Amino acid sequence: MGNRMGRALRRGTALGLVLAAAWGVSLTADLRGVNSRLAALGEEPALAAALMEAQLGELPGREKGLTGWGRLLLRSSPLLAAGEEPVLDLRAGQEETEPPEPPDELDSGGEDEELPDLEPAQNGERIVEMTGQGKEGSLYLRDGGVYVYNRTGQELDSSLLGEGSVDVPLGEGPQILIVHTHGSEAYSMSDGDVYEESDPYRTTDCTHNIVRVGEEMATVFRAYGFQVIHDTTLCDYPAYNGAYDRSKAVVEQWLEQYPTIKVVLDVHRDALVGSDGEIYKMVSTEAGQKVAQVMMVLGTDTKAAHPRWKDNMAFALVLQRNLVRGYASLVRPTVLRTSRYNQQLCPGSILVEVGGHGNTLSEAIAGGRLWADNVARTLLEMKG
């Protein structure tokens, strides 16, 4: 509120100064000469645009134009009026080429958080498509084409990405375990995929939730000759809190039964909501098909003992390097967070987010299958 009042006061003051100046000029100068000079300056869009930005600040997109004080200021100044179109063109171009950064993940921030409060979109009107990509600086660490988003709160640099060792020996017997800590997570019904909700964007129907995506991924791994165990336990139902404790018990049971398991994938879907309630839909276009983006999340030892977290990271980065070489934008930057996500149980453990709740099930299946296909080929190289 204070910022809005401040802006209004500054713009009101500017309006007063402009009107006073115009009145003064009308008393002391030849208006025809002034008008001709203003018109000449107005023919230089770059100058007009710069002056307009300086006086009015950042302008909205073309579809909004100017209202209120801004419109009155324009009417009082031919130079500013001449600059409106170039500035709006510039702003529209920036909006097309530089989309806003998506908000932080809601569904992957802690091991025992409360159920996210997600509101359904009406006819898809609040769903915004975005493609998550790394960038220079900020909290991103970079190694070639691989980006890691540091959400630990710790000061880290890119040298970290060369630490750790890959300890994922793949032999005979079951090698891959797929589990779902939040198995009831589901997707948007905007493409006609209708299901009965247990909560918003959640269902216990495993043909429509993240378990279905996990089974599609398991099918791809099996096609490459891997033995896969897909545990379909809904660890977040009927209670959401304690889901990671329950999935931990599931993983420990399978690791004890089959010590040959070296890769543990905890498959989720993300939840991304903007400050105004927008639902972000993370998409990539691969071979002409729109698919959900996939993101790997890695735990650290920030909150609890996790002595081999850098080994987990080294394994994930091997996968990420091949993924960014194989696909234009299928994968979002890998994320480092403070929780462990049960990854202390096995150095080949990764939390995998397939799309967000704004994506459709068909997009998630397509993105999950492409991710699994590339990862399977990488695992074959490691096995060989």
C-alpha positions as CSV (number, residue, x, y, z in Angstrom):
1,M,0.0,0.0,0.0
2,G,2.9,2.4,0.9
3,N,4.6,1.8,-2.4
4,R,1.4,2.4,-4.4
5,M,0.7,5.7,-2.4
6,G,4.4,6.7,-3.0
7,R,4.1,6.1,-6.8
8,A,0.8,8.0,-6.9
9,L,2.3,11.0,-5.1
10,R,5.4,11.0,-7.3
11,R,3.3,10.8,-10.5
12,G,1.0,13.6,-9.2
13,T,3.9,15.8,-8.5
14,A,5.3,15.1,-12.0
15,L,1.9,16.0,-13.5
16,G,1.9,19.2,-11.6
17,L,5.4,20.1,-12.7
18,V,4.5,19.3,-16.4
19,L,1.4,21.4,-16.3
20,A,3.1,24.3,-14.6
21,A,5.9,24.2,-17.2
22,A,3.5,24.1,-20.0
23,W,1.7,27.1,-18.5
24,G,4.9,29.0,-18.1
25,V,6.0,28.3,-21.7
26,S,2.6,29.5,-22.9
27,L,3.3,32.9,-21.3
28,T,6.9,33.4,-22.3
29,A,7.6,31.6,-25.5
30,D,6.5,31.1,-29.1
31,L,4.4,28.0,-28.9
32,R,4.9,27.3,-32.6
33,G,8.6,27.0,-32.1
34,V,8.2,24.8,-29.0
35,N,5.8,22.5,-30.7
36,S,8.0,22.1,-33.8
37,R,11.0,21.2,-31.6
38,L,9.0,18.7,-29.6
39,A,7.6,17.2,-32.8
40,A,11.2,16.8,-34.1
41,L,12.3,15.1,-31.0
42,G,9.3,12.9,-31.0
43,E,10.4,11.5,-34.4
44,E,13.4,9.9,-32.6
45,P,11.7,6.9,-30.9
46,A,14.7,5.8,-28.9
47,L,15.0,9.2,-27.2
48,A,11.3,9.5,-26.6
49,A,11.2,6.0,-25.2
50,A,14.1,6.7,-22.9
51,L,12.5,9.9,-21.6
52,M,9.2,8.2,-21.2
53,E,10.7,5.4,-19.1
54,A,12.5,7.9,-17.0
55,Q,9.4,9.8,-16.2
56,L,6.8,7.1,-15.9
57,G,8.9,4.1,-14.9
58,E,8.4,0.6,-16.3
59,L,5.4,0.3,-18.6
60,P,3.0,-2.6,-18.8
61,G,2.5,-4.8,-21.9
62,R,0.8,-3.5,-25.0
63,E,-2.5,-5.0,-24.1
64,K,-2.8,-2.7,-21.1
65,G,-1.4,0.6,-22.4
66,L,-1.5,3.5,-19.9
67,T,-4.3,4.8,-17.7
68,G,-4.7,7.4,-14.9
69,W,-1.8,9.7,-14.3
70,G,0.3,8.1,-17.0
71,R,-2.3,9.0,-19.7
72,L,-2.7,12.6,-18.4
73,L,1.1,13.0,-18.5
74,L,1.2,11.7,-22.1
75,R,-1.5,14.2,-23.2
76,S,0.6,17.1,-21.7
77,S,3.8,16.1,-23.5
78,P,4.0,15.4,-27.3
79,L,7.5,14.0,-26.7
80,L,6.2,11.4,-24.2
81,A,3.2,10.6,-26.4
82,A,5.6,9.9,-29.3
83,G,7.5,7.5,-27.1
84,E,4.5,5.4,-26.0
85,E,4.5,3.1,-29.0
86,P,8.2,2.3,-28.9
87,V,8.2,1.7,-25.2
88,L,5.2,-0.6,-25.4
89,D,6.8,-2.5,-28.3
90,L,9.9,-2.9,-26.3
91,R,8.0,-4.1,-23.2
92,A,5.9,-6.5,-25.3
93,G,9.1,-8.0,-26.8
94,Q,10.7,-8.5,-23.4
95,E,7.6,-10.3,-22.1
96,E,7.7,-12.7,-25.1
97,T,11.4,-13.5,-24.7
98,E,12.0,-13.2,-21.0
99,P,9.2,-15.0,-19.1
100,P,9.0,-14.6,-15.4
101,E,10.9,-17.1,-13.3
102,P,8.5,-19.7,-11.8
103,P,7.9,-19.6,-8.1
104,D,9.5,-22.0,-5.6
105,E,8.3,-25.6,-5.4
106,L,5.5,-26.2,-3.0
107,D,5.6,-29.9,-3.0
108,S,9.2,-30.7,-2.5
109,G,10.3,-28.4,0.3
110,G,10.3,-30.7,3.3
111,E,10.0,-34.3,4.4
112,D,7.0,-33.9,6.6
113,E,5.1,-30.8,5.6
114,E,1.3,-30.2,5.5
115,L,-0.8,-31.0,2.5
116,P,-0.4,-28.2,-0.1
117,D,-3.5,-26.0,-0.4
118,L,-4.1,-26.1,-4.2
119,E,-7.1,-24.4,-5.8
120,P,-8.4,-25.8,-9.1
121,A,-8.3,-23.7,-12.2
122,Q,-11.5,-22.8,-13.9
123,N,-11.5,-24.1,-17.5
124,G,-7.7,-23.9,-17.5
125,E,-7.9,-20.0,-17.4
126,R,-5.3,-19.7,-14.7
127,I,-2.8,-22.2,-16.1
128,V,0.4,-20.6,-17.5
129,E,2.9,-22.5,-19.6
130,M,6.6,-22.2,-18.8
131,T,9.9,-23.9,-19.5
132,G,12.3,-24.0,-16.6
133,Q,15.9,-23.3,-17.5
134,G,19.1,-22.5,-15.8
135,K,20.7,-19.0,-15.9
136,E,24.0,-17.4,-15.0
137,G,24.5,-16.2,-11.4
138,S,21.9,-16.0,-8.7
139,L,21.6,-19.4,-6.9
140,Y,22.6,-21.5,-10.0
141,L,25.7,-23.6,-10.1
142,R,26.9,-24.5,-13.6
143,D,29.1,-27.2,-15.2
144,G,28.9,-26.9,-18.9
145,G,25.3,-27.3,-20.0
146,V,24.3,-28.7,-16.5
147,Y,22.6,-26.3,-14.0
148,V,22.0,-27.0,-10.3
149,Y,19.8,-24.7,-8.3
150,N,21.1,-24.3,-4.8
151,R,18.2,-24.0,-2.3
152,T,20.2,-25.1,0.7
153,G,20.8,-21.6,2.0
154,Q,24.5,-22.4,2.1
155,E,27.3,-20.6,0.2
156,L,28.2,-23.1,-2.6
157,D,30.2,-22.7,-5.8
158,S,30.4,-24.7,-9.0
159,S,33.4,-26.6,-7.9
160,L,31.0,-28.7,-5.8
161,L,29.7,-30.3,-9.0
162,G,33.0,-32.1,-9.5
163,E,32.9,-33.7,-6.1
164,G,31.5,-37.1,-5.1
165,S,31.8,-40.4,-6.9
166,V,29.3,-42.6,-8.7
167,D,28.8,-45.8,-6.8
168,V,26.0,-47.5,-8.7
169,P,27.2,-51.0,-9.7
170,L,24.5,-52.7,-11.8
171,G,24.6,-56.5,-11.7
172,E,22.1,-59.3,-12.0
173,G,18.7,-59.3,-10.2
174,P,16.4,-56.3,-9.6
175,Q,18.4,-53.1,-10.2
176,I,15.8,-50.3,-10.1
177,L,13.2,-49.5,-7.4
178,I,10.5,-47.0,-8.1
179,V,8.4,-45.7,-5.2
180,H,6.0,-42.8,-4.5
181,T,6.2,-40.9,-1.2
182,H,3.3,-38.8,-2.5
183,G,1.6,-41.3,-4.7
184,S,-1.8,-39.7,-4.7
185,E,-0.5,-36.6,-6.6
186,A,-2.4,-36.1,-9.8
187,Y,-2.6,-33.6,-12.7
188,S,-4.9,-31.1,-14.3
189,M,-8.1,-32.5,-15.9
190,S,-8.0,-29.9,-18.6
191,D,-7.4,-32.5,-21.3
192,G,-10.5,-34.6,-20.4
193,D,-8.7,-37.0,-18.1
194,V,-11.3,-37.1,-15.3
195,Y,-10.8,-38.7,-11.9
196,E,-12.4,-38.7,-8.5
197,E,-10.4,-36.4,-6.2
198,S,-9.3,-37.3,-2.7
199,D,-8.0,-33.7,-2.4
200,P,-7.5,-31.0,-5.0
201,Y,-5.1,-32.5,-7.7
202,R,-4.9,-35.8,-5.8
203,T,-6.6,-39.1,-6.3
204,T,-6.2,-42.7,-5.0
205,D,-7.0,-44.0,-8.4
206,C,-3.6,-45.2,-9.6
207,T,-4.5,-45.1,-13.2
208,H,-4.8,-41.3,-13.0
209,N,-2.1,-40.2,-10.4
210,I,1.7,-40.2,-10.3
211,V,1.7,-44.0,-9.9
212,R,0.6,-44.3,-13.5
213,V,3.6,-42.2,-14.6
214,G,5.9,-44.4,-12.5
215,E,4.5,-47.5,-14.2
216,E,5.1,-46.0,-17.6
217,M,8.7,-45.2,-16.6
218,A,9.1,-48.8,-15.3
219,T,7.9,-50.1,-18.6
220,V,10.6,-48.2,-20.5
221,F,13.3,-49.5,-18.1
222,R,12.1,-53.0,-18.6
223,A,12.2,-52.6,-22.4
224,Y,16.0,-52.0,-22.0
225,G,16.4,-55.2,-20.1
226,F,16.4,-53.8,-16.5
227,Q,14.6,-55.6,-13.7
228,V,12.4,-53.1,-12.0
229,I,10.3,-53.2,-8.9
230,H,7.5,-50.6,-8.9
231,D,6.0,-50.3,-5.4
232,T,2.6,-48.7,-5.8
233,T,2.0,-48.0,-2.1
234,L,0.3,-44.6,-1.5
235,C,2.5,-43.5,1.4
236,D,0.6,-40.1,1.6
237,Y,-2.9,-41.6,2.1
238,P,-4.9,-41.4,4.2
239,A,-2.5,-39.2,6.1
240,Y,-0.1,-36.8,4.3
241,N,2.2,-36.1,7.3
242,G,4.6,-38.9,7.9
243,A,4.7,-39.9,4.2
244,Y,8.5,-39.9,4.1
245,D,8.7,-42.2,7.2
246,R,6.4,-44.6,5.4
247,S,8.2,-44.5,2.1
248,K,11.5,-45.0,4.0
249,A,10.1,-48.2,5.5
250,V,9.1,-49.3,1.9
251,V,12.6,-48.6,0.5
252,E,14.4,-50.3,3.4
253,Q,12.2,-53.4,3.0
254,W,13.0,-53.8,-0.7
255,L,16.7,-53.0,-0.2
256,E,16.9,-55.8,2.4
257,Q,15.1,-58.2,0.2
258,Y,17.1,-57.4,-3.0
259,P,20.6,-56.0,-2.2
260,T,21.1,-55.8,-6.0
261,I,18.9,-52.7,-6.2
262,K,21.2,-49.8,-6.8
263,V,18.9,-47.1,-8.3
264,V,15.9,-45.8,-6.2
265,L,13.6,-43.3,-7.9
266,D,11.0,-41.5,-5.7
267,V,8.7,-40.2,-8.4
268,H,6.5,-37.1,-7.7
269,R,4.8,-34.3,-9.5
270,D,5.6,-30.7,-8.6
271,A,3.2,-28.0,-7.5
272,L,3.9,-24.4,-8.7
273,V,1.6,-21.5,-7.9
274,G,2.3,-17.8,-8.6
275,S,1.7,-14.9,-6.3
276,D,-1.7,-14.1,-8.0
277,G,-2.8,-17.7,-8.0
278,E,-1.4,-18.7,-11.5
279,I,-0.8,-22.4,-11.9
280,Y,2.5,-23.0,-13.7
281,K,2.6,-25.8,-16.3
282,M,6.2,-26.9,-17.0
283,V,6.5,-27.9,-20.6
284,S,9.1,-28.8,-23.2
285,T,8.5,-29.4,-26.9
286,E,10.4,-32.5,-28.0
287,A,10.1,-33.8,-31.6
288,G,7.1,-31.6,-32.1
289,Q,5.3,-33.0,-29.0
290,K,4.5,-31.0,-25.9
291,V,5.6,-32.9,-22.8
292,A,6.0,-32.2,-19.1
293,Q,9.4,-31.1,-18.0
294,V,11.2,-33.4,-15.5
295,M,13.3,-32.2,-12.5
296,M,15.7,-34.1,-10.1
297,V,15.8,-33.1,-6.5
298,L,18.7,-34.0,-4.3
299,G,19.0,-33.9,-0.5
300,T,22.0,-32.7,1.5
301,D,23.3,-33.0,5.1
302,T,22.1,-29.6,6.1
303,K,19.5,-30.8,8.5
304,A,20.5,-34.4,9.3
305,A,23.3,-36.9,8.7
306,H,23.7,-37.7,5.1
307,P,27.4,-38.5,4.6
308,R,27.1,-39.6,0.9
309,W,24.9,-36.9,-0.5
310,K,27.7,-35.8,-2.9
311,D,27.8,-39.3,-4.3
312,N,24.0,-39.1,-4.9
313,M,24.7,-35.8,-6.6
314,A,27.5,-37.2,-8.7
315,F,25.1,-39.9,-10.0
316,A,22.3,-37.5,-10.8
317,L,24.8,-35.2,-12.7
318,V,25.9,-38.1,-14.9
319,L,22.2,-38.6,-15.8
320,Q,21.7,-34.8,-16.3
321,R,24.6,-34.4,-18.6
322,N,23.3,-37.0,-21.0
323,L,19.8,-35.6,-20.7
324,V,20.8,-32.1,-21.7
325,R,22.7,-33.5,-24.7
326,G,19.8,-35.7,-25.8
327,Y,16.9,-33.2,-25.4
328,A,16.4,-29.5,-25.9
329,S,14.7,-28.6,-22.7
330,L,13.2,-31.8,-21.2
331,V,14.9,-31.4,-17.9
332,R,14.7,-28.4,-15.5
333,P,17.8,-27.6,-13.4
334,T,18.6,-30.2,-10.7
335,V,17.7,-28.8,-7.3
336,L,19.7,-29.1,-4.1
337,R,17.6,-28.8,-0.9
338,T,18.1,-29.2,2.9
339,S,16.1,-32.3,3.5
340,R,17.4,-35.8,2.8
341,Y,14.3,-37.4,1.1
342,N,15.5,-40.9,2.3
343,Q,18.4,-40.6,-0.1
344,Q,20.8,-41.6,2.7
345,L,19.6,-45.2,2.2
346,C,21.3,-45.6,-1.2
347,P,23.9,-43.5,-3.2
348,G,21.8,-44.1,-6.3
349,S,18.7,-42.4,-4.9
350,I,17.0,-39.5,-6.7
351,L,13.7,-37.7,-6.2
352,V,12.2,-37.1,-9.6
353,E,9.5,-34.5,-10.3
354,V,7.5,-35.1,-13.5
355,G,5.7,-32.0,-14.4
356,G,3.5,-30.0,-12.1
357,H,-0.2,-30.0,-11.2
358,G,-0.9,-27.7,-14.1
359,N,0.3,-30.3,-16.6
360,T,-2.0,-33.0,-17.9
361,L,-1.5,-36.7,-17.3
362,S,-0.7,-37.3,-21.0
363,E,2.0,-34.7,-20.9
364,A,3.5,-36.2,-17.7
365,I,3.5,-39.7,-19.2
366,A,5.2,-38.5,-22.4
367,G,7.8,-36.5,-20.4
368,G,8.4,-39.4,-17.9
369,R,8.9,-41.9,-20.7
370,L,11.4,-39.7,-22.6
371,W,13.3,-39.1,-19.3
372,A,13.3,-42.9,-18.5
373,D,14.5,-43.7,-22.0
374,N,17.5,-41.5,-21.8
375,V,18.3,-42.6,-18.3
376,A,18.0,-46.2,-19.3
377,R,20.6,-45.7,-22.0
378,T,22.9,-44.0,-19.6
379,L,22.6,-46.9,-17.1
380,L,23.4,-49.4,-19.9
381,E,26.6,-47.5,-20.6
382,M,27.5,-47.6,-16.9
383,K,26.7,-51.3,-16.7
384,G,28.8,-52.0,-19.8
